[in-house]
Amino acid sequence: DVKVTQSSRYLVKRTGEKVFLECVQDMDHENMFWYRQDPGLGLRLIYFSYDVKMKEKGDIPEGYSVSREKKERFSLILESASTNQTSMYLCASRQGDRDTEAFFGQGTRLTVV
Amino acid sequence: GQSLEQPSEVTAVEGAIVQINCTYQTSGFYGLSWYQQHDGGAPTFLSYNALDGLEETGRFSSFLSRSDSYGYLLLQELQMKDSASYFCAVSPPTDSWGKLQFGAGTQVVVTP
């Protein structure tokens, strides 16, 4: 069964902390994504990676960075967490492009206090 | 970036038909996808239109018209379990074509 696993379901961090959100997929997919989801704004793309060590900015990359050292793992980093980064974070992966479906993790609800 | 527009909410009764429109301002993408997300759940893939026209999958159908920059998802014989958010998505041109961008989503509320 296809699986995308996010390391935490709920996370509470303090303002200014460095935060790591981890995502692992077991499908050998080339492409991995980080989205944040806020009410009324849908899924907004933060970063996208199309290969190991390759990344591309999405629509809202400010305040975030990413790391993809291995094909199966894609990490989202908040260098200095702020309260406006409180959100649901969703990781996804898919093979190739075009008509392939994306598979999502269950999400990490991050609260920055 | 890309702009995908969907209505924010649609309400309908069980057994009815609902059409969720998705209009976009982009060029050069491969096709239009649709995803469903129940409250508290992860988005799951529903359908993909590579070519213009209608694709049917059971009670759900999806349509694409590139010339009109428009697509829609049609939900037929609505059931209570269809209450969810529905997102359209495209893969815009990038170095790899793998990027996937979503609209803001349409909340479908099914009432008895």
HADDOCK unambig.tbl for C-alpha pairs under 7 A between the chains (distance, minus, plus):
assign (segid A and resid 31 and name CA) (segid B and resid 98 and name CA) 6.45 0.50 0.50
assign (segid A and resid 40 and name CA) (segid B and resid 104 and name CA) 6.55 0.50 0.50
assign (segid A and resid 41 and name CA) (segid B and resid 104 and name CA) 5.06 0.50 0.50
assign (segid A and resid 42 and name CA) (segid B and resid 103 and name CA) 6.35 0.50 0.50
assign (segid A and resid 42 and name CA) (segid B and resid 104 and name CA) 3.77 0.50 0.50
assign (segid A and resid 42 and name CA) (segid B and resid 105 and name CA) 5.49 0.50 0.50
assign (segid A and resid 43 and name CA) (segid B and resid 102 and name CA) 5.88 0.50 0.50
assign (segid A and resid 43 and name CA) (segid B and resid 104 and name CA) 6.45 0.50 0.50
assign (segid A and resid 44 and name CA) (segid B and resid 102 and name CA) 6.95 0.50 0.50
assign (segid A and resid 45 and name CA) (segid B and resid 101 and name CA) 6.58 0.50 0.50
assign (segid A and resid 48 and name CA) (segid B and resid 99 and name CA) 6.59 0.50 0.50
assign (segid A and resid 50 and name CA) (segid B and resid 96 and name CA) 6.72 0.50 0.50
assign (segid A and resid 50 and name CA) (segid B and resid 98 and name CA) 6.78 0.50 0.50
assign (segid A and resid 59 and name CA) (segid B and resid 1 and name CA) 6.58 0.50 0.50
assign (segid A and resid 96 and name CA) (segid B and resid 98 and name CA) 5.92 0.50 0.50
assign (segid A and resid 97 and name CA) (segid B and resid 97 and name CA) 5.90 0.50 0.50
assign (segid A and resid 97 and name CA) (segid B and resid 98 and name CA) 4.33 0.50 0.50
assign (segid A and resid 98 and name CA) (segid B and resid 30 and name CA) 5.60 0.50 0.50
assign (segid A and resid 98 and name CA) (segid B and resid 31 and name CA) 6.78 0.50 0.50
assign (segid A and resid 98 and name CA) (segid B and resid 91 and name CA) 6.97 0.50 0.50
assign (segid A and resid 99 and name CA) (segid B and resid 48 and name CA) 6.21 0.50 0.50
assign (segid A and resid 101 and name CA) (segid B and resid 45 and name CA) 6.00 0.50 0.50
assign (segid A and resid 102 and name CA) (segid B and resid 45 and name CA) 6.87 0.50 0.50
assign (segid A and resid 103 and name CA) (segid B and resid 44 and name CA) 6.92 0.50 0.50
assign (segid A and resid 104 and name CA) (segid B and resid 42 and name CA) 5.95 0.50 0.50
assign (segid A and resid 104 and name CA) (segid B and resid 43 and name CA) 6.35 0.50 0.50
assign (segid A and resid 105 and name CA) (segid B and resid 42 and name CA) 6.41 0.50 0.50
assign (segid A and resid 106 and name CA) (segid B and resid 41 and name CA) 6.44 0.50 0.50
assign (segid A and resid 106 and name CA) (segid B and resid 42 and name CA) 5.21 0.50 0.50
